[in-house]
Structure formats: C-alpha cells, structure tokens
Amino acid sequence: MQTSLPAILAICGMAIVTYITRIGGLWLMGHVAVSARTRAWLGYLPGTILVAIVAPTVLSTGWSEAGASLATILVAARTRNLLLSMIVGIGAAIALRALL
C-alpha cells in the first residue's frame, strides 16, 4: 500500500485541527461560570448528538435495523446497562436479518 505525501499531510492537518478544537473548548469552558441548569443541558448533548447521527440511518434502512434499534432502546431504558443494550441490539439485528 502506497500513501502520498499530500494525503498524509491532510490527515495530520485534520488531526491537529480536531485536537485544537477539543482543547480550545475545554480551555474556554474552564473560564466560564457554569450554572446547574447549563450543566444539566450540557449533560444531554452527547445523547442528542448520538440520536442525530443514528436516527437517519435507522429510518432509511430496513425493518430489521429499526427493530434492533427499538430493542436496544428498550433494554437501555429498562436496565441502564450499556453493554447489555449493545449485545441485545446486535443479537436482534442478526436475528431480524435472518428472519426478514
């Protein structure tokens, strides 16, 4: 496998920009007084971002993926166990793909 210098430079540049963005956000939030309400709002961001990424895929694919997603959500809501939810979701996807 051969990689060109411009590709390597582009990847390194993107990595540096990503790192600076993350560190910059942490540095900036270190200088801001965060209220309890703002802290609670920030706590919901990872979940909403995950839903925004996953929802289009779930809604644009077949019934087996939608059913597996529903099973994962139900197990996660009931047990609050991330590992168990992932295992159930993967198992449901495999089973539903075999059935449908």
Backbone as JSON Lines, residues from 0, in Angstrom:
{"i":0,"aa":"M","n":[0.85,-1.17,0.0],"ca":[0.0,0.0,0.0],"c":[0.89,1.23,0.0]}
{"i":1,"aa":"Q","n":[0.62,2.13,-0.9],"ca":[1.42,3.34,-1.01],"c":[0.56,4.54,-0.67]}
{"i":2,"aa":"T","n":[1.11,5.43,0.14],"ca":[0.39,6.62,0.55],"c":[1.15,7.85,0.07]}
{"i":3,"aa":"S","n":[0.41,8.82,-0.43],"ca":[1.06,10.02,-0.96],"c":[1.29,11.03,0.16]}
{"i":4,"aa":"L","n":[2.27,11.88,-0.03],"ca":[2.59,12.91,0.96],"c":[1.43,13.87,1.18]}
{"i":5,"aa":"P","n":[0.73,14.34,0.14],"ca":[-0.4,15.23,0.39],"c":[-1.5,14.59,1.26]}
{"i":6,"aa":"A","n":[-1.72,13.28,1.08],"ca":[-2.72,12.6,1.9],"c":[-2.28,12.55,3.35]}
{"i":7,"aa":"I","n":[-1.03,12.25,3.6],"ca":[-0.51,12.21,4.97],"c":[-0.59,13.59,5.6]}
{"i":8,"aa":"L","n":[-0.22,14.63,4.87],"ca":[-0.28,16.0,5.38],"c":[-1.73,16.42,5.68]}
{"i":9,"aa":"A","n":[-2.66,16.01,4.83],"ca":[-4.07,16.33,5.06],"c":[-4.58,15.65,6.33]}
{"i":10,"aa":"I","n":[-4.23,14.39,6.51],"ca":[-4.65,13.66,7.71],"c":[-4.05,14.29,8.96]}
{"i":11,"aa":"C","n":[-2.77,14.62,8.92],"ca":[-2.13,15.26,10.07],"c":[-2.75,16.63,10.35]}
{"i":12,"aa":"G","n":[-3.04,17.37,9.3],"ca":[-3.68,18.68,9.47],"c":[-5.05,18.57,10.12]}
{"i":13,"aa":"M","n":[-5.84,17.6,9.68],"ca":[-7.16,17.39,10.26],"c":[-7.05,16.95,11.72]}
{"i":14,"aa":"A","n":[-6.08,16.13,12.03],"ca":[-5.88,15.69,13.41],"c":[-5.51,16.87,14.3]}
{"i":15,"aa":"I","n":[-4.65,17.75,13.82],"ca":[-4.25,18.92,14.6],"c":[-5.43,19.85,14.83]}
{"i":16,"aa":"V","n":[-6.2,20.1,13.78],"ca":[-7.37,20.98,13.92],"c":[-8.38,20.39,14.9]}
{"i":17,"aa":"T","n":[-8.61,19.08,14.82],"ca":[-9.53,18.42,15.75],"c":[-9.03,18.54,17.18]}
{"i":18,"aa":"Y","n":[-7.75,18.31,17.39],"ca":[-7.17,18.41,18.73],"c":[-7.29,19.84,19.26]}
{"i":19,"aa":"I","n":[-6.97,20.83,18.45],"ca":[-7.06,22.23,18.88],"c":[-8.5,22.6,19.21]}
{"i":20,"aa":"T","n":[-9.45,22.11,18.43],"ca":[-10.85,22.4,18.7],"c":[-11.28,21.83,20.05]}
{"i":21,"aa":"R","n":[-10.9,20.61,20.32],"ca":[-11.28,20.0,21.6],"c":[-10.6,20.68,22.79]}
{"i":22,"aa":"I","n":[-9.33,20.92,22.67],"ca":[-8.61,21.59,23.76],"c":[-9.13,23.01,23.95]}
{"i":23,"aa":"G","n":[-9.42,23.68,22.83],"ca":[-9.95,25.04,22.91],"c":[-11.28,25.09,23.63]}
{"i":24,"aa":"G","n":[-12.13,24.1,23.37],"ca":[-13.42,24.05,24.07],"c":[-13.24,23.81,25.56]}
{"i":25,"aa":"L","n":[-12.34,22.92,25.92],"ca":[-12.08,22.67,27.34],"c":[-11.49,23.91,28.01]}
{"i":26,"aa":"W","n":[-10.57,24.57,27.31],"ca":[-9.96,25.78,27.87],"c":[-11.01,26.87,28.05]}
{"i":27,"aa":"L","n":[-11.86,27.05,27.05],"ca":[-12.89,28.09,27.12],"c":[-13.88,27.81,28.25]}
{"i":28,"aa":"M","n":[-14.31,26.56,28.37],"ca":[-15.27,26.22,29.44],"c":[-14.64,26.33,30.82]}
{"i":29,"aa":"G","n":[-13.32,26.28,30.9],"ca":[-12.65,26.48,32.17],"c":[-12.71,27.92,32.66]}
{"i":30,"aa":"H","n":[-13.02,28.83,31.75],"ca":[-13.1,30.25,32.1],"c":[-14.54,30.76,32.18]}
{"i":31,"aa":"V","n":[-15.51,29.87,32.08],"ca":[-16.92,30.25,32.11],"c":[-17.56,29.68,33.37]}
{"i":32,"aa":"A","n":[-18.34,30.52,34.05],"ca":[-19.09,30.04,35.21],"c":[-20.31,29.27,34.71]}
{"i":33,"aa":"V","n":[-20.39,28.0,35.07],"ca":[-21.46,27.14,34.58],"c":[-22.49,26.95,35.68]}
{"i":34,"aa":"S","n":[-23.73,27.34,35.37],"ca":[-24.82,27.16,36.33],"c":[-25.28,25.7,36.32]}
{"i":35,"aa":"A","n":[-26.09,25.35,37.29],"ca":[-26.61,23.98,37.37],"c":[-27.48,23.67,36.16]}
{"i":36,"aa":"R","n":[-28.22,24.66,35.71],"ca":[-29.1,24.46,34.55],"c":[-28.26,24.22,33.28]}
{"i":37,"aa":"T","n":[-27.2,25.0,33.11],"ca":[-26.33,24.83,31.95],"c":[-25.62,23.49,32.02]}
{"i":38,"aa":"R","n":[-25.18,23.09,33.2],"ca":[-24.52,21.79,33.36],"c":[-25.47,20.65,32.99]}
{"i":39,"aa":"A","n":[-26.73,20.76,33.39],"ca":[-27.71,19.73,33.04],"c":[-27.94,19.7,31.52]}
{"i":40,"aa":"W","n":[-28.0,20.88,30.89],"ca":[-28.18,20.96,29.44],"c":[-26.99,20.33,28.72]}
{"i":41,"aa":"L","n":[-25.8,20.61,29.18],"ca":[-24.6,20.04,28.57],"c":[-24.55,18.52,28.73]}
{"i":42,"aa":"G","n":[-25.14,18.02,29.8],"ca":[-25.18,16.59,30.03],"c":[-26.02,15.85,29.01]}
{"i":43,"aa":"Y","n":[-27.0,16.54,28.4],"ca":[-27.86,15.91,27.39],"c":[-27.25,15.93,26.0]}
{"i":44,"aa":"L","n":[-26.23,16.72,25.76],"ca":[-25.67,16.85,24.42],"c":[-25.15,15.55,23.81]}
{"i":45,"aa":"P","n":[-24.39,14.73,24.53],"ca":[-23.9,13.5,23.88],"c":[-25.03,12.62,23.37]}
{"i":46,"aa":"G","n":[-26.09,12.5,24.13],"ca":[-27.22,11.69,23.7],"c":[-27.92,12.25,22.48]}
{"i":47,"aa":"T","n":[-28.11,13.56,22.45],"ca":[-28.79,14.16,21.31],"c":[-27.94,14.08,20.05]}
{"i":48,"aa":"I","n":[-26.64,14.22,20.21],"ca":[-25.75,14.1,19.06],"c":[-25.77,12.68,18.53]}
{"i":49,"aa":"L","n":[-25.77,11.7,19.43],"ca":[-25.83,10.3,19.02],"c":[-27.12,10.01,18.27]}
{"i":50,"aa":"V","n":[-28.24,10.52,18.77],"ca":[-29.52,10.32,18.09],"c":[-29.51,10.97,16.71]}
{"i":51,"aa":"A","n":[-28.92,12.16,16.61],"ca":[-28.86,12.85,15.31],"c":[-28.02,12.08,14.3]}
{"i":52,"aa":"I","n":[-27.04,11.35,14.77],"ca":[-26.2,10.56,13.86],"c":[-26.88,9.23,13.51]}
{"i":53,"aa":"V","n":[-27.49,8.58,14.48],"ca":[-28.04,7.25,14.28],"c":[-29.43,7.26,13.63]}
{"i":54,"aa":"A","n":[-30.26,8.23,13.98],"ca":[-31.66,8.24,13.51],"c":[-31.79,8.19,11.99]}
{"i":55,"aa":"P","n":[-31.06,8.98,11.22],"ca":[-31.22,8.88,9.76],"c":[-30.89,7.49,9.21]}
{"i":56,"aa":"T","n":[-29.91,6.85,9.78],"ca":[-29.56,5.51,9.32],"c":[-30.67,4.52,9.66]}
{"i":57,"aa":"V","n":[-31.19,4.61,10.87],"ca":[-32.25,3.7,11.3],"c":[-33.5,3.9,10.45]}
{"i":58,"aa":"L","n":[-33.83,5.15,10.17],"ca":[-35.06,5.43,9.43],"c":[-34.94,5.18,7.94]}
{"i":59,"aa":"S","n":[-33.73,5.14,7.42],"ca":[-33.57,4.94,5.98],"c":[-33.25,3.49,5.61]}
{"i":60,"aa":"T","n":[-33.03,2.64,6.59],"ca":[-32.73,1.24,6.3],"c":[-33.99,0.4,6.5]}
{"i":61,"aa":"G","n":[-33.82,-0.89,6.56],"ca":[-34.97,-1.79,6.61],"c":[-35.55,-1.98,8.0]}
{"i":62,"aa":"W","n":[-36.52,-2.89,8.02],"ca":[-37.24,-3.18,9.27],"c":[-36.35,-3.84,10.31]}
{"i":63,"aa":"S","n":[-35.39,-4.63,9.88],"ca":[-34.54,-5.34,10.85],"c":[-33.71,-4.34,11.66]}
{"i":64,"aa":"E","n":[-33.17,-3.3,11.01],"ca":[-32.38,-2.31,11.73],"c":[-33.27,-1.48,12.68]}
{"i":65,"aa":"A","n":[-34.48,-1.16,12.22],"ca":[-35.4,-0.41,13.07],"c":[-35.8,-1.24,14.29]}
{"i":66,"aa":"G","n":[-36.07,-2.51,14.08],"ca":[-36.43,-3.39,15.2],"c":[-35.28,-3.58,16.17]}
{"i":67,"aa":"A","n":[-34.07,-3.72,15.65],"ca":[-32.9,-3.86,16.52],"c":[-32.67,-2.58,17.31]}
{"i":68,"aa":"S","n":[-32.89,-1.45,16.68],"ca":[-32.74,-0.16,17.4],"c":[-33.77,-0.04,18.5]}
{"i":69,"aa":"L","n":[-35.0,-0.44,18.21],"ca":[-36.05,-0.4,19.23],"c":[-35.72,-1.32,20.39]}
{"i":70,"aa":"A","n":[-35.23,-2.52,20.1],"ca":[-34.85,-3.45,21.16],"c":[-33.72,-2.87,22.02]}
{"i":71,"aa":"T","n":[-32.76,-2.23,21.36],"ca":[-31.64,-1.63,22.09],"c":[-32.13,-0.52,23.0]}
{"i":72,"aa":"I","n":[-33.01,0.33,22.49],"ca":[-33.54,1.45,23.29],"c":[-34.32,0.93,24.49]}
{"i":73,"aa":"L","n":[-35.15,-0.09,24.26],"ca":[-35.95,-0.63,25.37],"c":[-35.08,-1.24,26.46]}
{"i":74,"aa":"V","n":[-34.07,-2.01,26.06],"ca":[-33.18,-2.63,27.05],"c":[-32.38,-1.55,27.79]}
{"i":75,"aa":"A","n":[-31.92,-0.54,27.07],"ca":[-31.16,0.53,27.7],"c":[-32.02,1.3,28.7]}
{"i":76,"aa":"A","n":[-33.26,1.58,28.33],"ca":[-34.16,2.32,29.23],"c":[-34.51,1.49,30.46]}
{"i":77,"aa":"R","n":[-34.66,0.2,30.26],"ca":[-35.07,-0.68,31.37],"c":[-33.91,-1.0,32.32]}
{"i":78,"aa":"T","n":[-32.73,-1.3,31.77],"ca":[-31.64,-1.8,32.61],"c":[-30.55,-0.76,32.89]}
{"i":79,"aa":"R","n":[-30.45,0.27,32.04],"ca":[-29.37,1.27,32.16],"c":[-27.99,0.61,32.05]}
{"i":80,"aa":"N","n":[-27.92,-0.49,31.31],"ca":[-26.69,-1.24,31.13],"c":[-26.28,-1.13,29.66]}
{"i":81,"aa":"L","n":[-25.23,-0.37,29.39],"ca":[-24.81,-0.12,28.02],"c":[-24.35,-1.39,27.33]}
{"i":82,"aa":"L","n":[-23.54,-2.21,27.99],"ca":[-23.03,-3.43,27.38],"c":[-24.17,-4.39,27.02]}
{"i":83,"aa":"L","n":[-25.1,-4.58,27.94],"ca":[-26.24,-5.45,27.68],"c":[-27.08,-4.91,26.52]}
{"i":84,"aa":"S","n":[-27.26,-3.61,26.47],"ca":[-28.03,-2.99,25.39],"c":[-27.38,-3.24,24.04]}
{"i":85,"aa":"M","n":[-26.06,-3.11,23.99],"ca":[-25.35,-3.34,22.73],"c":[-25.45,-4.8,22.31]}
{"i":86,"aa":"I","n":[-25.31,-5.7,23.25],"ca":[-25.39,-7.13,22.94],"c":[-26.79,-7.49,22.43]}
{"i":87,"aa":"V","n":[-27.82,-6.96,23.09],"ca":[-29.2,-7.23,22.65],"c":[-29.44,-6.63,21.27]}
{"i":88,"aa":"G","n":[-28.94,-5.42,21.03],"ca":[-29.11,-4.78,19.73],"c":[-28.45,-5.55,18.61]}
{"i":89,"aa":"I","n":[-27.23,-6.0,18.84],"ca":[-26.53,-6.79,17.83],"c":[-27.23,-8.12,17.59]}
{"i":90,"aa":"G","n":[-27.64,-8.77,18.67],"ca":[-28.36,-10.03,18.53],"c":[-29.68,-9.86,17.81]}
{"i":91,"aa":"A","n":[-30.39,-8.78,18.13],"ca":[-31.67,-8.51,17.46],"c":[-31.45,-8.23,15.97]}
{"i":92,"aa":"A","n":[-30.4,-7.49,15.64],"ca":[-30.12,-7.2,14.23],"c":[-29.82,-8.49,13.47]}
{"i":93,"aa":"I","n":[-29.02,-9.35,14.06],"ca":[-28.68,-10.63,13.4],"c":[-29.93,-11.48,13.23]}
{"i":94,"aa":"A","n":[-30.73,-11.6,14.29],"ca":[-31.93,-12.43,14.24],"c":[-32.95,-11.87,13.25]}
{"i":95,"aa":"L","n":[-33.17,-10.57,13.28],"ca":[-34.16,-9.98,12.38],"c":[-33.72,-10.03,10.93]}
{"i":96,"aa":"R","n":[-32.42,-9.87,10.68],"ca":[-31.93,-10.0,9.3],"c":[-32.11,-11.42,8.79]}
{"i":97,"aa":"A","n":[-31.92,-12.4,9.67],"ca":[-32.12,-13.79,9.26],"c":[-33.59,-14.09,8.99]}
{"i":98,"aa":"L","n":[-34.46,-13.5,9.81],"ca":[-35.9,-13.75,9.64],"c":[-36.5,-12.97,8.49]}
{"i":99,"aa":"L","n":[-36.06,-11.74,8.3],"ca":[-36.64,-10.9,7.25],"c":[-35.75,-10.99,6.06]}
